[in-house]
Amino acid sequence: MAATGVTSREQIAFRRGNLDGRPLSPKEREQMLKPFLPPEPESTKGSPKAQKQKQQKRSSRLIKHTLHVLIHAVISFIFSVFFRFRRSWRHVKSKVSSYIWHHHRTPEFIQRDVKHLNKLPHHLSVVLDYHEGDDDQGDAGLEGLVKNLREVAAWTASAGIPFLSVYERTGKLKNYIQQTHSAISGELEAFFGPRRKPTLSVRAPHIRSYSPPLTPPSRATSPDPTETKDERQHLTVLLLSAEDGRDTMVDLTKTLSDMAQSGTLRPDQIDTNLIDAELREAVSTDPELLILFSPVVQLKGYPPWQLRLTEIFHVPDNKGVNYQVFLRALCNFAKAEMRVGR
């Protein structure tokens, strides 16, 4: 008993439940044992101190959460105002520029805009989108797609660029090459007139080129011999789609593998020069400039091999095909330094 500190009198009283002839109450039992029990932990559930600490922690978390939400809302508001202001400013700037530098469907105006440029691309490429909905741009459906194509083709011919490749992911234009040729030809005639209209050929990979015989009148039959001194400009339009990209590379890989296995082609003959020559023959040459009329850079499956050395241009916040983006792309290309990987 000495080891525990409980006297024999207290032990007997606790066991028998009475002390000095009277029964012990439960509270007296607790009081007798309390000096010999370990101290009650402060974090015991239900204690006033623990509840106060939990309430303080809950209040602290609520304050931090409210502060984080407030900071996030303020930052989001600032960025929203900034981006809306930037988008509005660029939209107003584009509208003003479109009035000042409008081509008026006249090749001479476009030639005036590009004559100060020290270089122009020989092969220009653009990415056009097929829209199911109008999106307030007036270019929905196949009709809107052809409208954008014929405008870009007229600008290209007016700037003196001989080769234009048009990438449209779904390839819908490939099914209407003859109609596409007629639409572009009509737009060129509206720009240049029937006597100065450039000759035109429209083609697609693995599809024969469509180019009706529209040559200038000969010197003998022309009423004005001076009109035949200069040859008409020729514009080639190439229609590309997603199937001309990775699928073509896969088909070429299979073909070269079969030729190597059959012994027709030695493995050491397969190099980048051979691949480049085959892809140029199957798809097209590498464009020097690619114009995106979308607000962000999205190539959407454009043939990747052809873009190794291509200058890509787009205008943030721009939507729809317009002449200002076309002209700015040519100006940017004229200032670009082509290092060709060096």
C-alpha positions as CSV (number, residue, x, y, z in Angstrom):
1,M,0.0,0.0,0.0
2,A,2.9,2.3,0.7
3,A,4.0,2.0,-2.9
4,T,0.7,3.2,-4.2
5,G,0.2,5.9,-1.5
6,V,-3.3,4.5,-0.5
7,T,-3.6,3.9,3.2
8,S,-5.2,0.7,4.6
9,R,-8.1,2.8,6.0
10,E,-8.9,4.3,2.6
11,Q,-8.6,0.9,0.9
12,I,-11.0,-0.7,3.3
13,A,-13.4,2.2,3.0
14,F,-13.3,2.1,-0.8
15,R,-13.8,-1.7,-1.0
16,R,-16.6,-1.8,1.6
17,G,-18.2,1.4,0.4
18,N,-18.5,3.1,3.8
19,L,-16.3,5.2,6.0
20,D,-16.7,5.5,9.8
21,G,-20.0,3.7,9.6
22,R,-21.6,5.8,6.8
23,P,-21.8,4.9,3.1
24,L,-19.6,6.6,0.6
25,S,-21.1,8.7,-2.2
26,P,-19.8,8.4,-5.8
27,K,-18.4,11.8,-5.6
28,E,-16.4,10.9,-2.4
29,R,-15.1,7.8,-4.2
30,E,-13.8,10.1,-7.1
31,Q,-12.2,12.4,-4.6
32,M,-10.4,9.6,-2.9
33,L,-9.0,8.2,-6.1
34,K,-8.3,11.6,-7.9
35,P,-4.9,12.2,-6.1
36,F,-3.6,8.9,-7.3
37,L,-4.8,9.2,-11.0
38,P,-2.7,10.8,-13.8
39,P,-3.7,14.4,-14.7
40,E,-6.5,14.8,-17.2
41,P,-5.2,15.7,-20.6
42,E,-6.0,19.3,-21.7
43,S,-7.3,18.2,-25.1
44,T,-9.9,15.9,-23.7
45,K,-13.0,16.1,-25.9
46,G,-15.6,18.2,-24.3
47,S,-13.3,20.3,-22.1
48,P,-13.9,24.0,-22.3
49,K,-10.3,24.7,-23.2
50,A,-10.2,22.2,-26.0
51,Q,-13.4,23.5,-27.5
52,K,-12.1,27.0,-27.3
53,Q,-8.9,25.9,-29.2
54,K,-11.0,24.2,-31.9
55,Q,-13.1,27.2,-32.3
56,Q,-10.1,29.4,-32.7
57,K,-8.6,27.1,-35.3
58,R,-12.0,27.0,-37.2
59,S,-12.1,30.8,-37.1
60,S,-8.5,31.0,-38.4
61,R,-9.2,28.6,-41.3
62,L,-12.4,30.6,-42.2
63,I,-10.4,33.8,-42.2
64,K,-7.7,32.3,-44.4
65,H,-10.2,30.8,-46.8
66,T,-12.1,34.1,-47.1
67,L,-8.8,36.0,-47.6
68,H,-7.7,33.5,-50.4
69,V,-11.1,33.8,-52.1
70,L,-10.9,37.6,-51.9
71,I,-7.4,37.7,-53.4
72,H,-8.4,35.3,-56.2
73,A,-11.4,37.5,-57.0
74,V,-9.3,40.7,-57.1
75,I,-6.6,39.1,-59.3
76,S,-9.3,37.6,-61.6
77,F,-11.0,41.0,-61.9
78,I,-7.8,42.8,-62.7
79,F,-6.8,40.2,-65.4
80,S,-10.4,40.2,-66.8
81,V,-10.3,44.0,-67.2
82,F,-6.8,43.9,-68.7
83,F,-7.7,41.2,-71.3
84,R,-11.0,42.8,-72.2
85,F,-9.3,46.2,-72.6
86,R,-6.5,44.6,-74.7
87,R,-9.0,42.8,-76.8
88,S,-11.1,46.0,-77.3
89,W,-8.0,48.0,-78.2
90,R,-6.8,45.5,-80.7
91,H,-10.2,45.3,-82.2
92,V,-10.5,49.1,-82.6
93,K,-7.0,49.3,-84.0
94,S,-7.8,46.6,-86.5
95,K,-11.0,48.3,-87.6
96,V,-9.2,51.7,-88.0
97,S,-6.4,50.0,-90.0
98,S,-8.9,48.2,-92.2
99,Y,-10.4,51.5,-93.2
100,I,-7.0,53.2,-93.7
101,W,-5.3,50.3,-95.6
102,H,-8.3,48.8,-97.4
103,H,-7.4,47.3,-100.7
104,H,-10.8,48.2,-102.3
105,R,-10.5,44.9,-104.4
106,T,-7.8,46.6,-106.4
107,P,-4.5,44.9,-107.1
108,E,-2.6,48.2,-107.4
109,F,-3.5,49.1,-103.8
110,I,-2.1,45.7,-102.6
111,Q,1.0,46.1,-104.8
112,R,1.5,49.6,-103.2
113,D,1.3,48.0,-99.7
114,V,4.0,45.4,-100.4
115,K,6.3,47.2,-102.8
116,H,8.5,48.5,-100.0
117,L,9.1,45.0,-98.6
118,N,12.5,43.6,-99.4
119,K,11.3,40.1,-99.9
120,L,8.1,38.1,-100.3
121,P,7.5,34.3,-99.9
122,H,7.5,32.2,-103.0
123,H,5.3,29.7,-101.3
124,L,2.6,31.1,-98.9
125,S,0.4,28.9,-96.8
126,V,-2.7,29.7,-94.8
127,V,-4.9,27.7,-92.4
128,L,-8.7,28.1,-92.9
129,D,-11.5,26.6,-90.8
130,Y,-14.7,25.0,-91.7
131,H,-17.4,26.5,-89.4
132,E,-20.7,24.8,-88.8
133,G,-22.0,27.9,-87.1
134,D,-21.8,31.5,-88.2
135,D,-20.2,32.9,-85.1
136,D,-21.0,36.4,-86.3
137,Q,-18.3,36.2,-89.0
138,G,-20.4,35.4,-92.0
139,D,-18.2,32.4,-93.0
140,A,-20.3,29.4,-92.0
141,G,-20.5,26.3,-94.1
142,L,-18.8,25.5,-97.4
143,E,-19.9,28.8,-98.9
144,G,-18.1,30.7,-96.2
145,L,-15.0,28.6,-96.5
146,V,-14.8,29.2,-100.3
147,K,-15.4,32.9,-99.7
148,N,-12.3,33.1,-97.4
149,L,-10.3,31.0,-99.9
150,R,-11.0,33.1,-102.9
151,E,-10.2,36.4,-101.0
152,V,-6.9,35.0,-99.8
153,A,-6.1,33.8,-103.3
154,A,-6.8,37.2,-104.8
155,W,-4.6,38.9,-102.2
156,T,-1.9,36.4,-102.9
157,A,-2.0,37.0,-106.7
158,S,-2.1,40.8,-106.2
159,A,1.0,40.6,-104.0
160,G,2.8,38.7,-106.7
161,I,3.2,35.4,-104.8
162,P,2.9,32.5,-107.3
163,F,2.2,29.6,-104.9
164,L,-0.5,29.3,-102.3
165,S,-1.3,26.2,-100.2
166,V,-4.5,26.2,-98.2
167,Y,-4.9,23.8,-95.2
168,E,-8.4,22.9,-94.1
169,R,-8.5,20.0,-91.7
170,T,-11.5,18.2,-93.0
171,G,-10.6,18.3,-96.7
172,K,-14.0,19.4,-97.9
173,L,-12.6,21.5,-100.6
174,K,-10.9,18.6,-102.3
175,N,-14.3,17.2,-103.3
176,Y,-15.1,20.4,-105.2
177,I,-11.9,21.3,-107.0
178,Q,-13.7,22.4,-110.2
179,Q,-16.1,24.6,-108.3
180,T,-13.3,26.0,-106.2
181,H,-11.4,26.8,-109.3
182,S,-14.4,28.7,-110.7
183,A,-14.9,30.6,-107.5
184,I,-11.2,31.7,-107.3
185,S,-11.2,32.5,-111.0
186,G,-14.2,34.7,-110.6
187,E,-12.6,36.6,-107.7
188,L,-9.4,37.1,-109.7
189,E,-11.5,38.5,-112.5
190,A,-13.2,40.9,-110.1
191,F,-9.8,42.1,-108.9
192,F,-7.8,42.2,-112.2
193,G,-10.5,42.4,-114.9
194,P,-11.0,39.8,-117.7
195,R,-7.9,40.9,-119.7
196,R,-5.3,41.0,-116.8
197,K,-6.7,38.1,-114.8
198,P,-3.9,35.7,-113.8
199,T,-4.1,32.1,-114.9
200,L,-5.0,29.6,-112.3
201,S,-4.4,26.0,-111.4
202,V,-5.9,24.2,-108.4
203,R,-4.7,20.8,-107.2
204,A,-4.5,18.6,-104.2
205,P,-2.1,15.7,-103.2
206,H,-2.8,12.6,-105.2
207,I,-5.4,14.5,-107.3
208,R,-4.7,15.7,-110.8
209,S,-4.3,19.4,-111.2
210,Y,-7.3,21.3,-112.6
211,S,-6.4,24.2,-114.9
212,P,-8.6,25.0,-117.8
213,P,-6.9,26.6,-120.9
214,L,-7.2,30.3,-120.0
215,T,-4.3,31.8,-121.9
216,P,-3.9,35.4,-123.0
217,P,-4.9,36.2,-126.6
218,S,-2.1,35.9,-129.2
219,R,-0.4,38.9,-130.6
220,A,-2.1,38.3,-134.0
221,T,-5.7,38.4,-132.6
222,S,-5.2,40.9,-129.9
223,P,-6.7,44.3,-130.7
224,D,-3.9,46.0,-128.6
225,P,-0.5,44.4,-129.1
226,T,0.9,46.1,-126.0
227,E,-1.3,43.9,-123.9
228,T,0.7,40.8,-124.7
229,K,4.2,42.1,-124.0
230,D,4.0,40.9,-120.4
231,E,3.0,37.4,-119.7
232,R,0.1,36.9,-117.4
233,Q,0.9,36.0,-113.8
234,H,0.1,32.4,-112.8
235,L,-1.2,31.3,-109.4
236,T,-1.1,27.7,-108.2
237,V,-3.4,26.8,-105.3
238,L,-2.8,23.6,-103.4
239,L,-5.5,22.2,-101.1
240,L,-4.2,20.3,-98.0
241,S,-6.0,18.4,-95.3
242,A,-5.2,16.3,-92.2
243,E,-4.8,13.1,-94.2
244,D,-1.8,14.7,-96.1
245,G,0.1,15.0,-92.8
246,R,0.9,12.1,-90.5
247,D,-1.0,9.6,-92.7
248,T,1.3,10.4,-95.6
249,M,4.4,9.9,-93.4
250,V,3.0,6.6,-92.2
251,D,2.3,5.4,-95.7
252,L,5.8,6.5,-96.8
253,T,7.4,4.7,-93.9
254,K,5.6,1.5,-94.8
255,T,6.6,1.8,-98.5
256,L,10.2,2.4,-97.7
257,S,10.2,-0.5,-95.2
258,D,8.7,-2.9,-97.8
259,M,11.2,-1.7,-100.5
260,A,14.1,-2.3,-98.0
261,Q,12.9,-5.8,-97.1
262,S,12.4,-6.8,-100.8
263,G,15.9,-5.5,-101.7
264,T,14.6,-2.8,-104.0
265,L,16.1,-0.2,-101.8
266,R,19.2,-0.5,-99.5
267,P,18.7,0.6,-95.9
268,D,21.7,3.0,-96.1
269,Q,19.9,4.8,-99.0
270,I,17.1,5.9,-96.7
271,D,18.0,9.3,-95.3
272,T,16.5,12.7,-94.8
273,N,17.1,13.7,-98.4
274,L,15.1,10.8,-99.7
275,I,12.3,11.3,-97.3
276,D,12.3,15.1,-98.1
277,A,12.1,14.4,-101.8
278,E,9.3,11.8,-101.5
279,L,7.2,14.1,-99.2
280,R,7.8,17.1,-101.5
281,E,6.5,14.9,-104.4
282,A,3.6,13.5,-102.5
283,V,2.5,16.7,-100.7
284,S,4.2,19.9,-101.4
285,T,7.3,22.0,-101.0
286,D,8.0,23.7,-97.7
287,P,6.1,27.0,-97.3
288,E,8.2,29.9,-96.3
289,L,5.3,31.6,-94.5
290,L,2.3,30.2,-92.7
291,I,-0.5,32.6,-91.8
292,L,-3.0,31.7,-89.0
293,F,-6.2,33.8,-88.8
294,S,-7.1,32.3,-85.4
295,P,-6.4,34.1,-82.1
296,V,-4.0,31.3,-81.0
297,V,-1.5,29.1,-82.6
298,Q,-3.3,25.9,-83.5
299,L,-1.9,23.9,-86.5
300,K,-4.8,21.3,-86.3
301,G,-2.9,18.5,-88.0
302,Y,-1.0,20.5,-90.6
303,P,1.6,18.3,-92.3
304,P,4.5,18.5,-89.8
305,W,7.4,17.8,-92.2
306,Q,6.7,20.9,-94.3
307,L,6.9,23.2,-91.3
308,R,10.5,22.6,-90.3
309,L,11.7,26.0,-91.6
310,T,8.4,27.9,-91.9
311,E,7.8,31.3,-90.4
312,I,4.4,31.1,-88.6
313,F,2.4,34.3,-88.0
314,H,-0.8,35.0,-86.1
315,V,-2.4,38.0,-84.4
316,P,-3.7,37.5,-80.9
317,D,-7.4,38.2,-80.4
318,N,-8.0,38.1,-84.1
319,K,-11.0,36.2,-85.5
320,G,-11.8,35.6,-89.1
321,V,-9.9,36.1,-92.4
322,N,-9.0,39.8,-93.0
323,Y,-6.5,41.7,-95.2
324,Q,-4.8,43.4,-92.2
325,V,-3.5,40.1,-90.8
326,F,-2.4,39.1,-94.4
327,L,-0.5,42.3,-94.8
328,R,1.1,42.2,-91.3
329,A,2.3,38.7,-92.0
330,L,4.1,39.7,-95.2
331,C,5.7,42.7,-93.4
332,N,6.8,40.5,-90.5
333,F,8.2,37.9,-93.0
334,A,10.2,40.7,-94.8
335,K,11.9,41.6,-91.5
336,A,12.5,38.0,-90.3
337,E,16.0,36.6,-90.5
338,M,16.1,33.1,-91.8
339,R,18.9,31.2,-90.0
340,V,17.9,27.8,-91.4
341,G,18.8,26.1,-88.1
342,R,22.2,27.8,-87.7
